[in-house]
């Protein structure tokens, strides 16, 4: 009798476990493995509509970032970014940053634009430059290489 009870309990537990696994697998809101692109499931392609031309002051700040003087380069940054970086020059002499036409996007005191960064002796890189509006005008808050 005891053996029969253990067998029935074991089968019952196995049935409950199988039902639970089946429920979790079929309920539809389970997290899935990331797609091959590394984006979470359901995330569409990044929509990046054409923007407008950057304001003259923002373009001037980008030029300051490539100037010969370390103080001028650092003056192009938000104070928070300036504090986070090691002192001195940010970019070597001869560096160019060319803003890409009509890529300026702005909302609520923040903006971004695409550009081409060319350092002397190195291949050009596409970058995204983030800006923050401050009392002194636009300041650079991030520069990220676009891969």
C-alpha positions as CSV (number, residue, x, y, z in Angstrom):
1,X,0.0,0.0,0.0
2,X,2.8,2.4,0.9
3,X,4.5,1.8,-2.5
4,X,1.3,2.5,-4.3
5,X,0.8,5.8,-2.5
6,X,4.4,7.0,-3.2
7,X,3.9,6.1,-6.9
8,X,0.6,8.1,-7.1
9,X,2.2,11.1,-5.3
10,X,5.3,10.9,-7.6
11,X,3.1,10.8,-10.7
12,X,0.9,13.7,-9.3
13,X,4.0,15.8,-8.7
14,X,5.4,15.1,-12.1
15,X,2.1,16.0,-13.7
16,X,1.9,19.3,-11.7
17,X,5.5,20.1,-12.7
18,X,4.8,19.4,-16.4
19,X,1.7,21.5,-16.3
20,X,3.6,24.4,-14.6
21,X,6.4,24.3,-17.2
22,X,3.8,24.1,-20.0
23,X,2.0,27.1,-18.6
24,X,5.2,29.2,-18.3
25,X,6.3,28.2,-21.8
26,X,2.9,29.0,-23.5
27,X,1.7,32.0,-21.6
28,X,3.4,34.4,-24.1
29,X,4.9,37.0,-21.8
30,X,8.0,35.1,-21.0
31,X,11.3,36.9,-21.6
32,X,13.0,35.6,-24.7
33,X,16.6,35.5,-25.6
34,X,17.9,38.8,-27.2
35,X,17.6,38.9,-31.0
36,X,20.8,38.4,-33.0
37,X,21.1,42.2,-33.3
38,X,21.4,42.4,-29.5
39,X,18.2,44.4,-29.3
40,X,15.5,43.3,-27.0
41,X,12.6,41.5,-28.6
42,X,10.0,43.8,-30.0
43,X,12.5,46.7,-30.4
44,X,12.2,48.0,-33.9
45,X,14.9,49.5,-35.9
46,X,16.2,52.9,-34.7
47,X,14.1,55.5,-36.4
48,X,16.3,58.5,-37.1
49,X,14.4,61.0,-39.3
50,X,16.3,63.7,-41.0
51,X,16.9,66.7,-38.8
52,X,17.7,70.3,-39.3
53,X,20.9,72.2,-39.5
54,X,22.7,72.7,-36.2
55,X,22.4,76.2,-34.7
56,X,25.5,78.4,-35.3
57,X,26.4,78.4,-31.5
58,X,26.4,74.5,-31.4
59,X,28.6,74.4,-34.6
60,X,31.0,76.9,-32.9
61,X,31.2,74.7,-29.8
62,X,32.2,71.7,-32.0
63,X,34.9,73.9,-33.6
64,X,36.1,74.8,-30.1
65,X,36.4,71.1,-29.3
66,X,39.1,70.8,-32.0
67,X,40.9,74.1,-31.2
68,X,44.6,74.2,-30.4
69,X,44.1,75.4,-26.8
70,X,43.2,72.9,-24.0
71,X,41.1,75.5,-22.2
72,X,39.1,76.2,-25.3
73,X,38.5,72.5,-25.9
74,X,37.4,72.0,-22.3
75,X,35.2,75.1,-22.5
76,X,33.1,73.3,-25.1
77,X,32.0,70.7,-22.6
78,X,29.3,70.7,-19.9
79,X,30.9,71.2,-16.5
80,X,29.9,67.7,-15.5
81,X,31.7,66.1,-18.4
82,X,34.8,68.4,-18.0
83,X,35.1,67.3,-14.3
84,X,34.8,63.6,-15.3
85,X,37.7,63.7,-17.7
86,X,41.4,63.8,-17.0
87,X,42.9,67.3,-17.4
88,X,44.6,68.6,-20.5
89,X,43.9,68.4,-24.2
90,X,41.0,66.3,-25.3
91,X,41.9,65.9,-28.9
92,X,45.2,66.1,-30.7
93,X,46.2,69.1,-32.8
94,X,44.9,68.7,-36.4
95,X,41.7,66.9,-35.4
96,X,38.6,67.7,-37.4
97,X,35.0,67.3,-36.6
98,X,32.6,67.8,-39.5
99,X,28.9,68.0,-38.5
100,X,26.7,66.0,-40.9
101,X,24.2,68.2,-42.6
102,X,20.6,68.1,-41.4
103,X,21.2,65.7,-38.5
104,X,20.3,68.1,-35.6
105,X,17.6,66.8,-33.3
106,X,16.5,68.9,-30.3
107,X,14.0,68.5,-27.5
108,X,13.7,69.9,-24.0
109,X,17.2,71.4,-23.7
110,X,19.0,68.5,-25.2
111,X,20.1,67.8,-28.7
112,X,22.3,65.5,-30.8
113,X,23.9,65.6,-34.2
114,X,26.0,63.2,-36.3
115,X,29.5,64.1,-37.4
116,X,32.7,62.7,-38.8
117,X,35.7,62.7,-36.5
118,X,39.1,62.7,-38.1
119,X,42.3,62.5,-36.0
120,X,45.7,63.0,-37.7
121,X,47.0,59.7,-39.0
122,X,43.8,57.8,-38.2
123,X,40.8,56.6,-40.2
124,X,37.7,58.8,-39.9
125,X,35.0,57.7,-37.5
126,X,31.3,58.5,-37.5
127,X,30.2,59.9,-34.1
128,X,27.1,61.1,-32.4
129,X,27.5,64.3,-30.4
130,X,25.1,65.0,-27.5
131,X,24.5,68.6,-26.5
132,X,22.9,70.2,-23.4
133,X,21.5,73.7,-23.3
134,X,23.1,75.7,-20.5
135,X,22.9,79.4,-19.5
136,X,26.0,80.0,-21.7
137,X,24.5,78.2,-24.7
138,X,25.0,74.7,-26.1
139,X,27.7,72.5,-24.5
140,X,28.8,69.0,-25.5
141,X,27.8,66.4,-23.0
142,X,28.9,63.2,-24.9
143,X,30.6,62.1,-28.0
144,X,30.0,58.5,-29.0
145,X,31.5,56.5,-31.9
146,X,28.8,55.0,-34.0
147,X,29.6,51.5,-35.1
